[in-house]
Each structure stands twice: as C-alpha cells, then as structure tokens.
Amino acid sequence: MANELDEMTGPVNEQGRDVNVIEKQIPVKVGVGSTIFEVLLWVLAIIPGVVFLFMKIKARNYLRVLQQKIQHNASQIDNYLEQRVVILQNVVGIVEKSIDLDKDVMKTVAAFRGGVHPTEESRSEVAGQLDSAMSSIRIAFEAYPDLKAHRALADA
C-alpha cells in the first residue's frame, strides 16, 4: 500500500504556513476485528459485573432471611424461659404451702404427744383438734395423708 499522504502529487493548500500543506485527510475506517475486540471487552467487563451484582443481591436476601430466623428462634427461647420461670414460681408457692401444712400437722401431733394440757375453756376445741390429729396419725401410719397440696405439686 502506498503512502496516502504524498506531498508531491496530492492537492496542496497554498495558504498554509508550510510550503506544501497537504489538503487531503485520511478516512478513518474501523475494521471488523477492532469492532469484535471492542464488543468482547464490553461483554467481558459488563457480564461479570451484572453476575456479581445479582450474587450480592441474592446473598443479602439470604442473610436477611437468616437474621429473621435467628430473631424468631431467639424470641421462642425467651418465651420458653419465661414460661419456665412462671412455672417454677408456682411450684415454689405450692411447695411452701405444702411445707406449712405438713409443719402444722406435725406440730399439732407433737404438741399432743408432748402432753399439752388444755384449759377448761378450750377443751372442746382441743378435743376437735385431737380428733383430727389422731385421724391424721392413723392415716399417717397406714398411708401418707392425701394432702391437697401434694396433689397440686404433682400436677405442676
């Protein structure tokens, strides 16, 4: 291919500063290979970027779902612990009542065994207490008294 900018044979502009200013312009032609290369560069740069963007969005959504599951499970654990505390507080109250009842029965029995002598005014009251204590003793020897507090404790 010959030199397209031939200073000797081409058109010459006489108004230029240089002696022979070339008036001819070289046409710009983009070849097929250059176009393919440019498209390939764009594809190689954009497709991975778009794929990475979708991967980021998918990962963010997955992490949000995991965070919601964690919060849900943590709230369930809190609920179970709160229920356990309430149940234990109820059991403590029932056990305290059961212990008080057992103490009262045993104190009454011990007092009558120890020979507490009632006064004349309270003799009938003491007799009623003695009858109830004796029935408790008889039941205690046969089987442990079926106290309501123990049933409530077993139900809890």
Summary of the structure (lengths in Angstrom):
residues: 156
radius of gyration: 52.1
end to end distance: 104.4
largest distance: 155.6
contacts: 295
relative contact order: 0.05
helix: 71%
strand: 3%
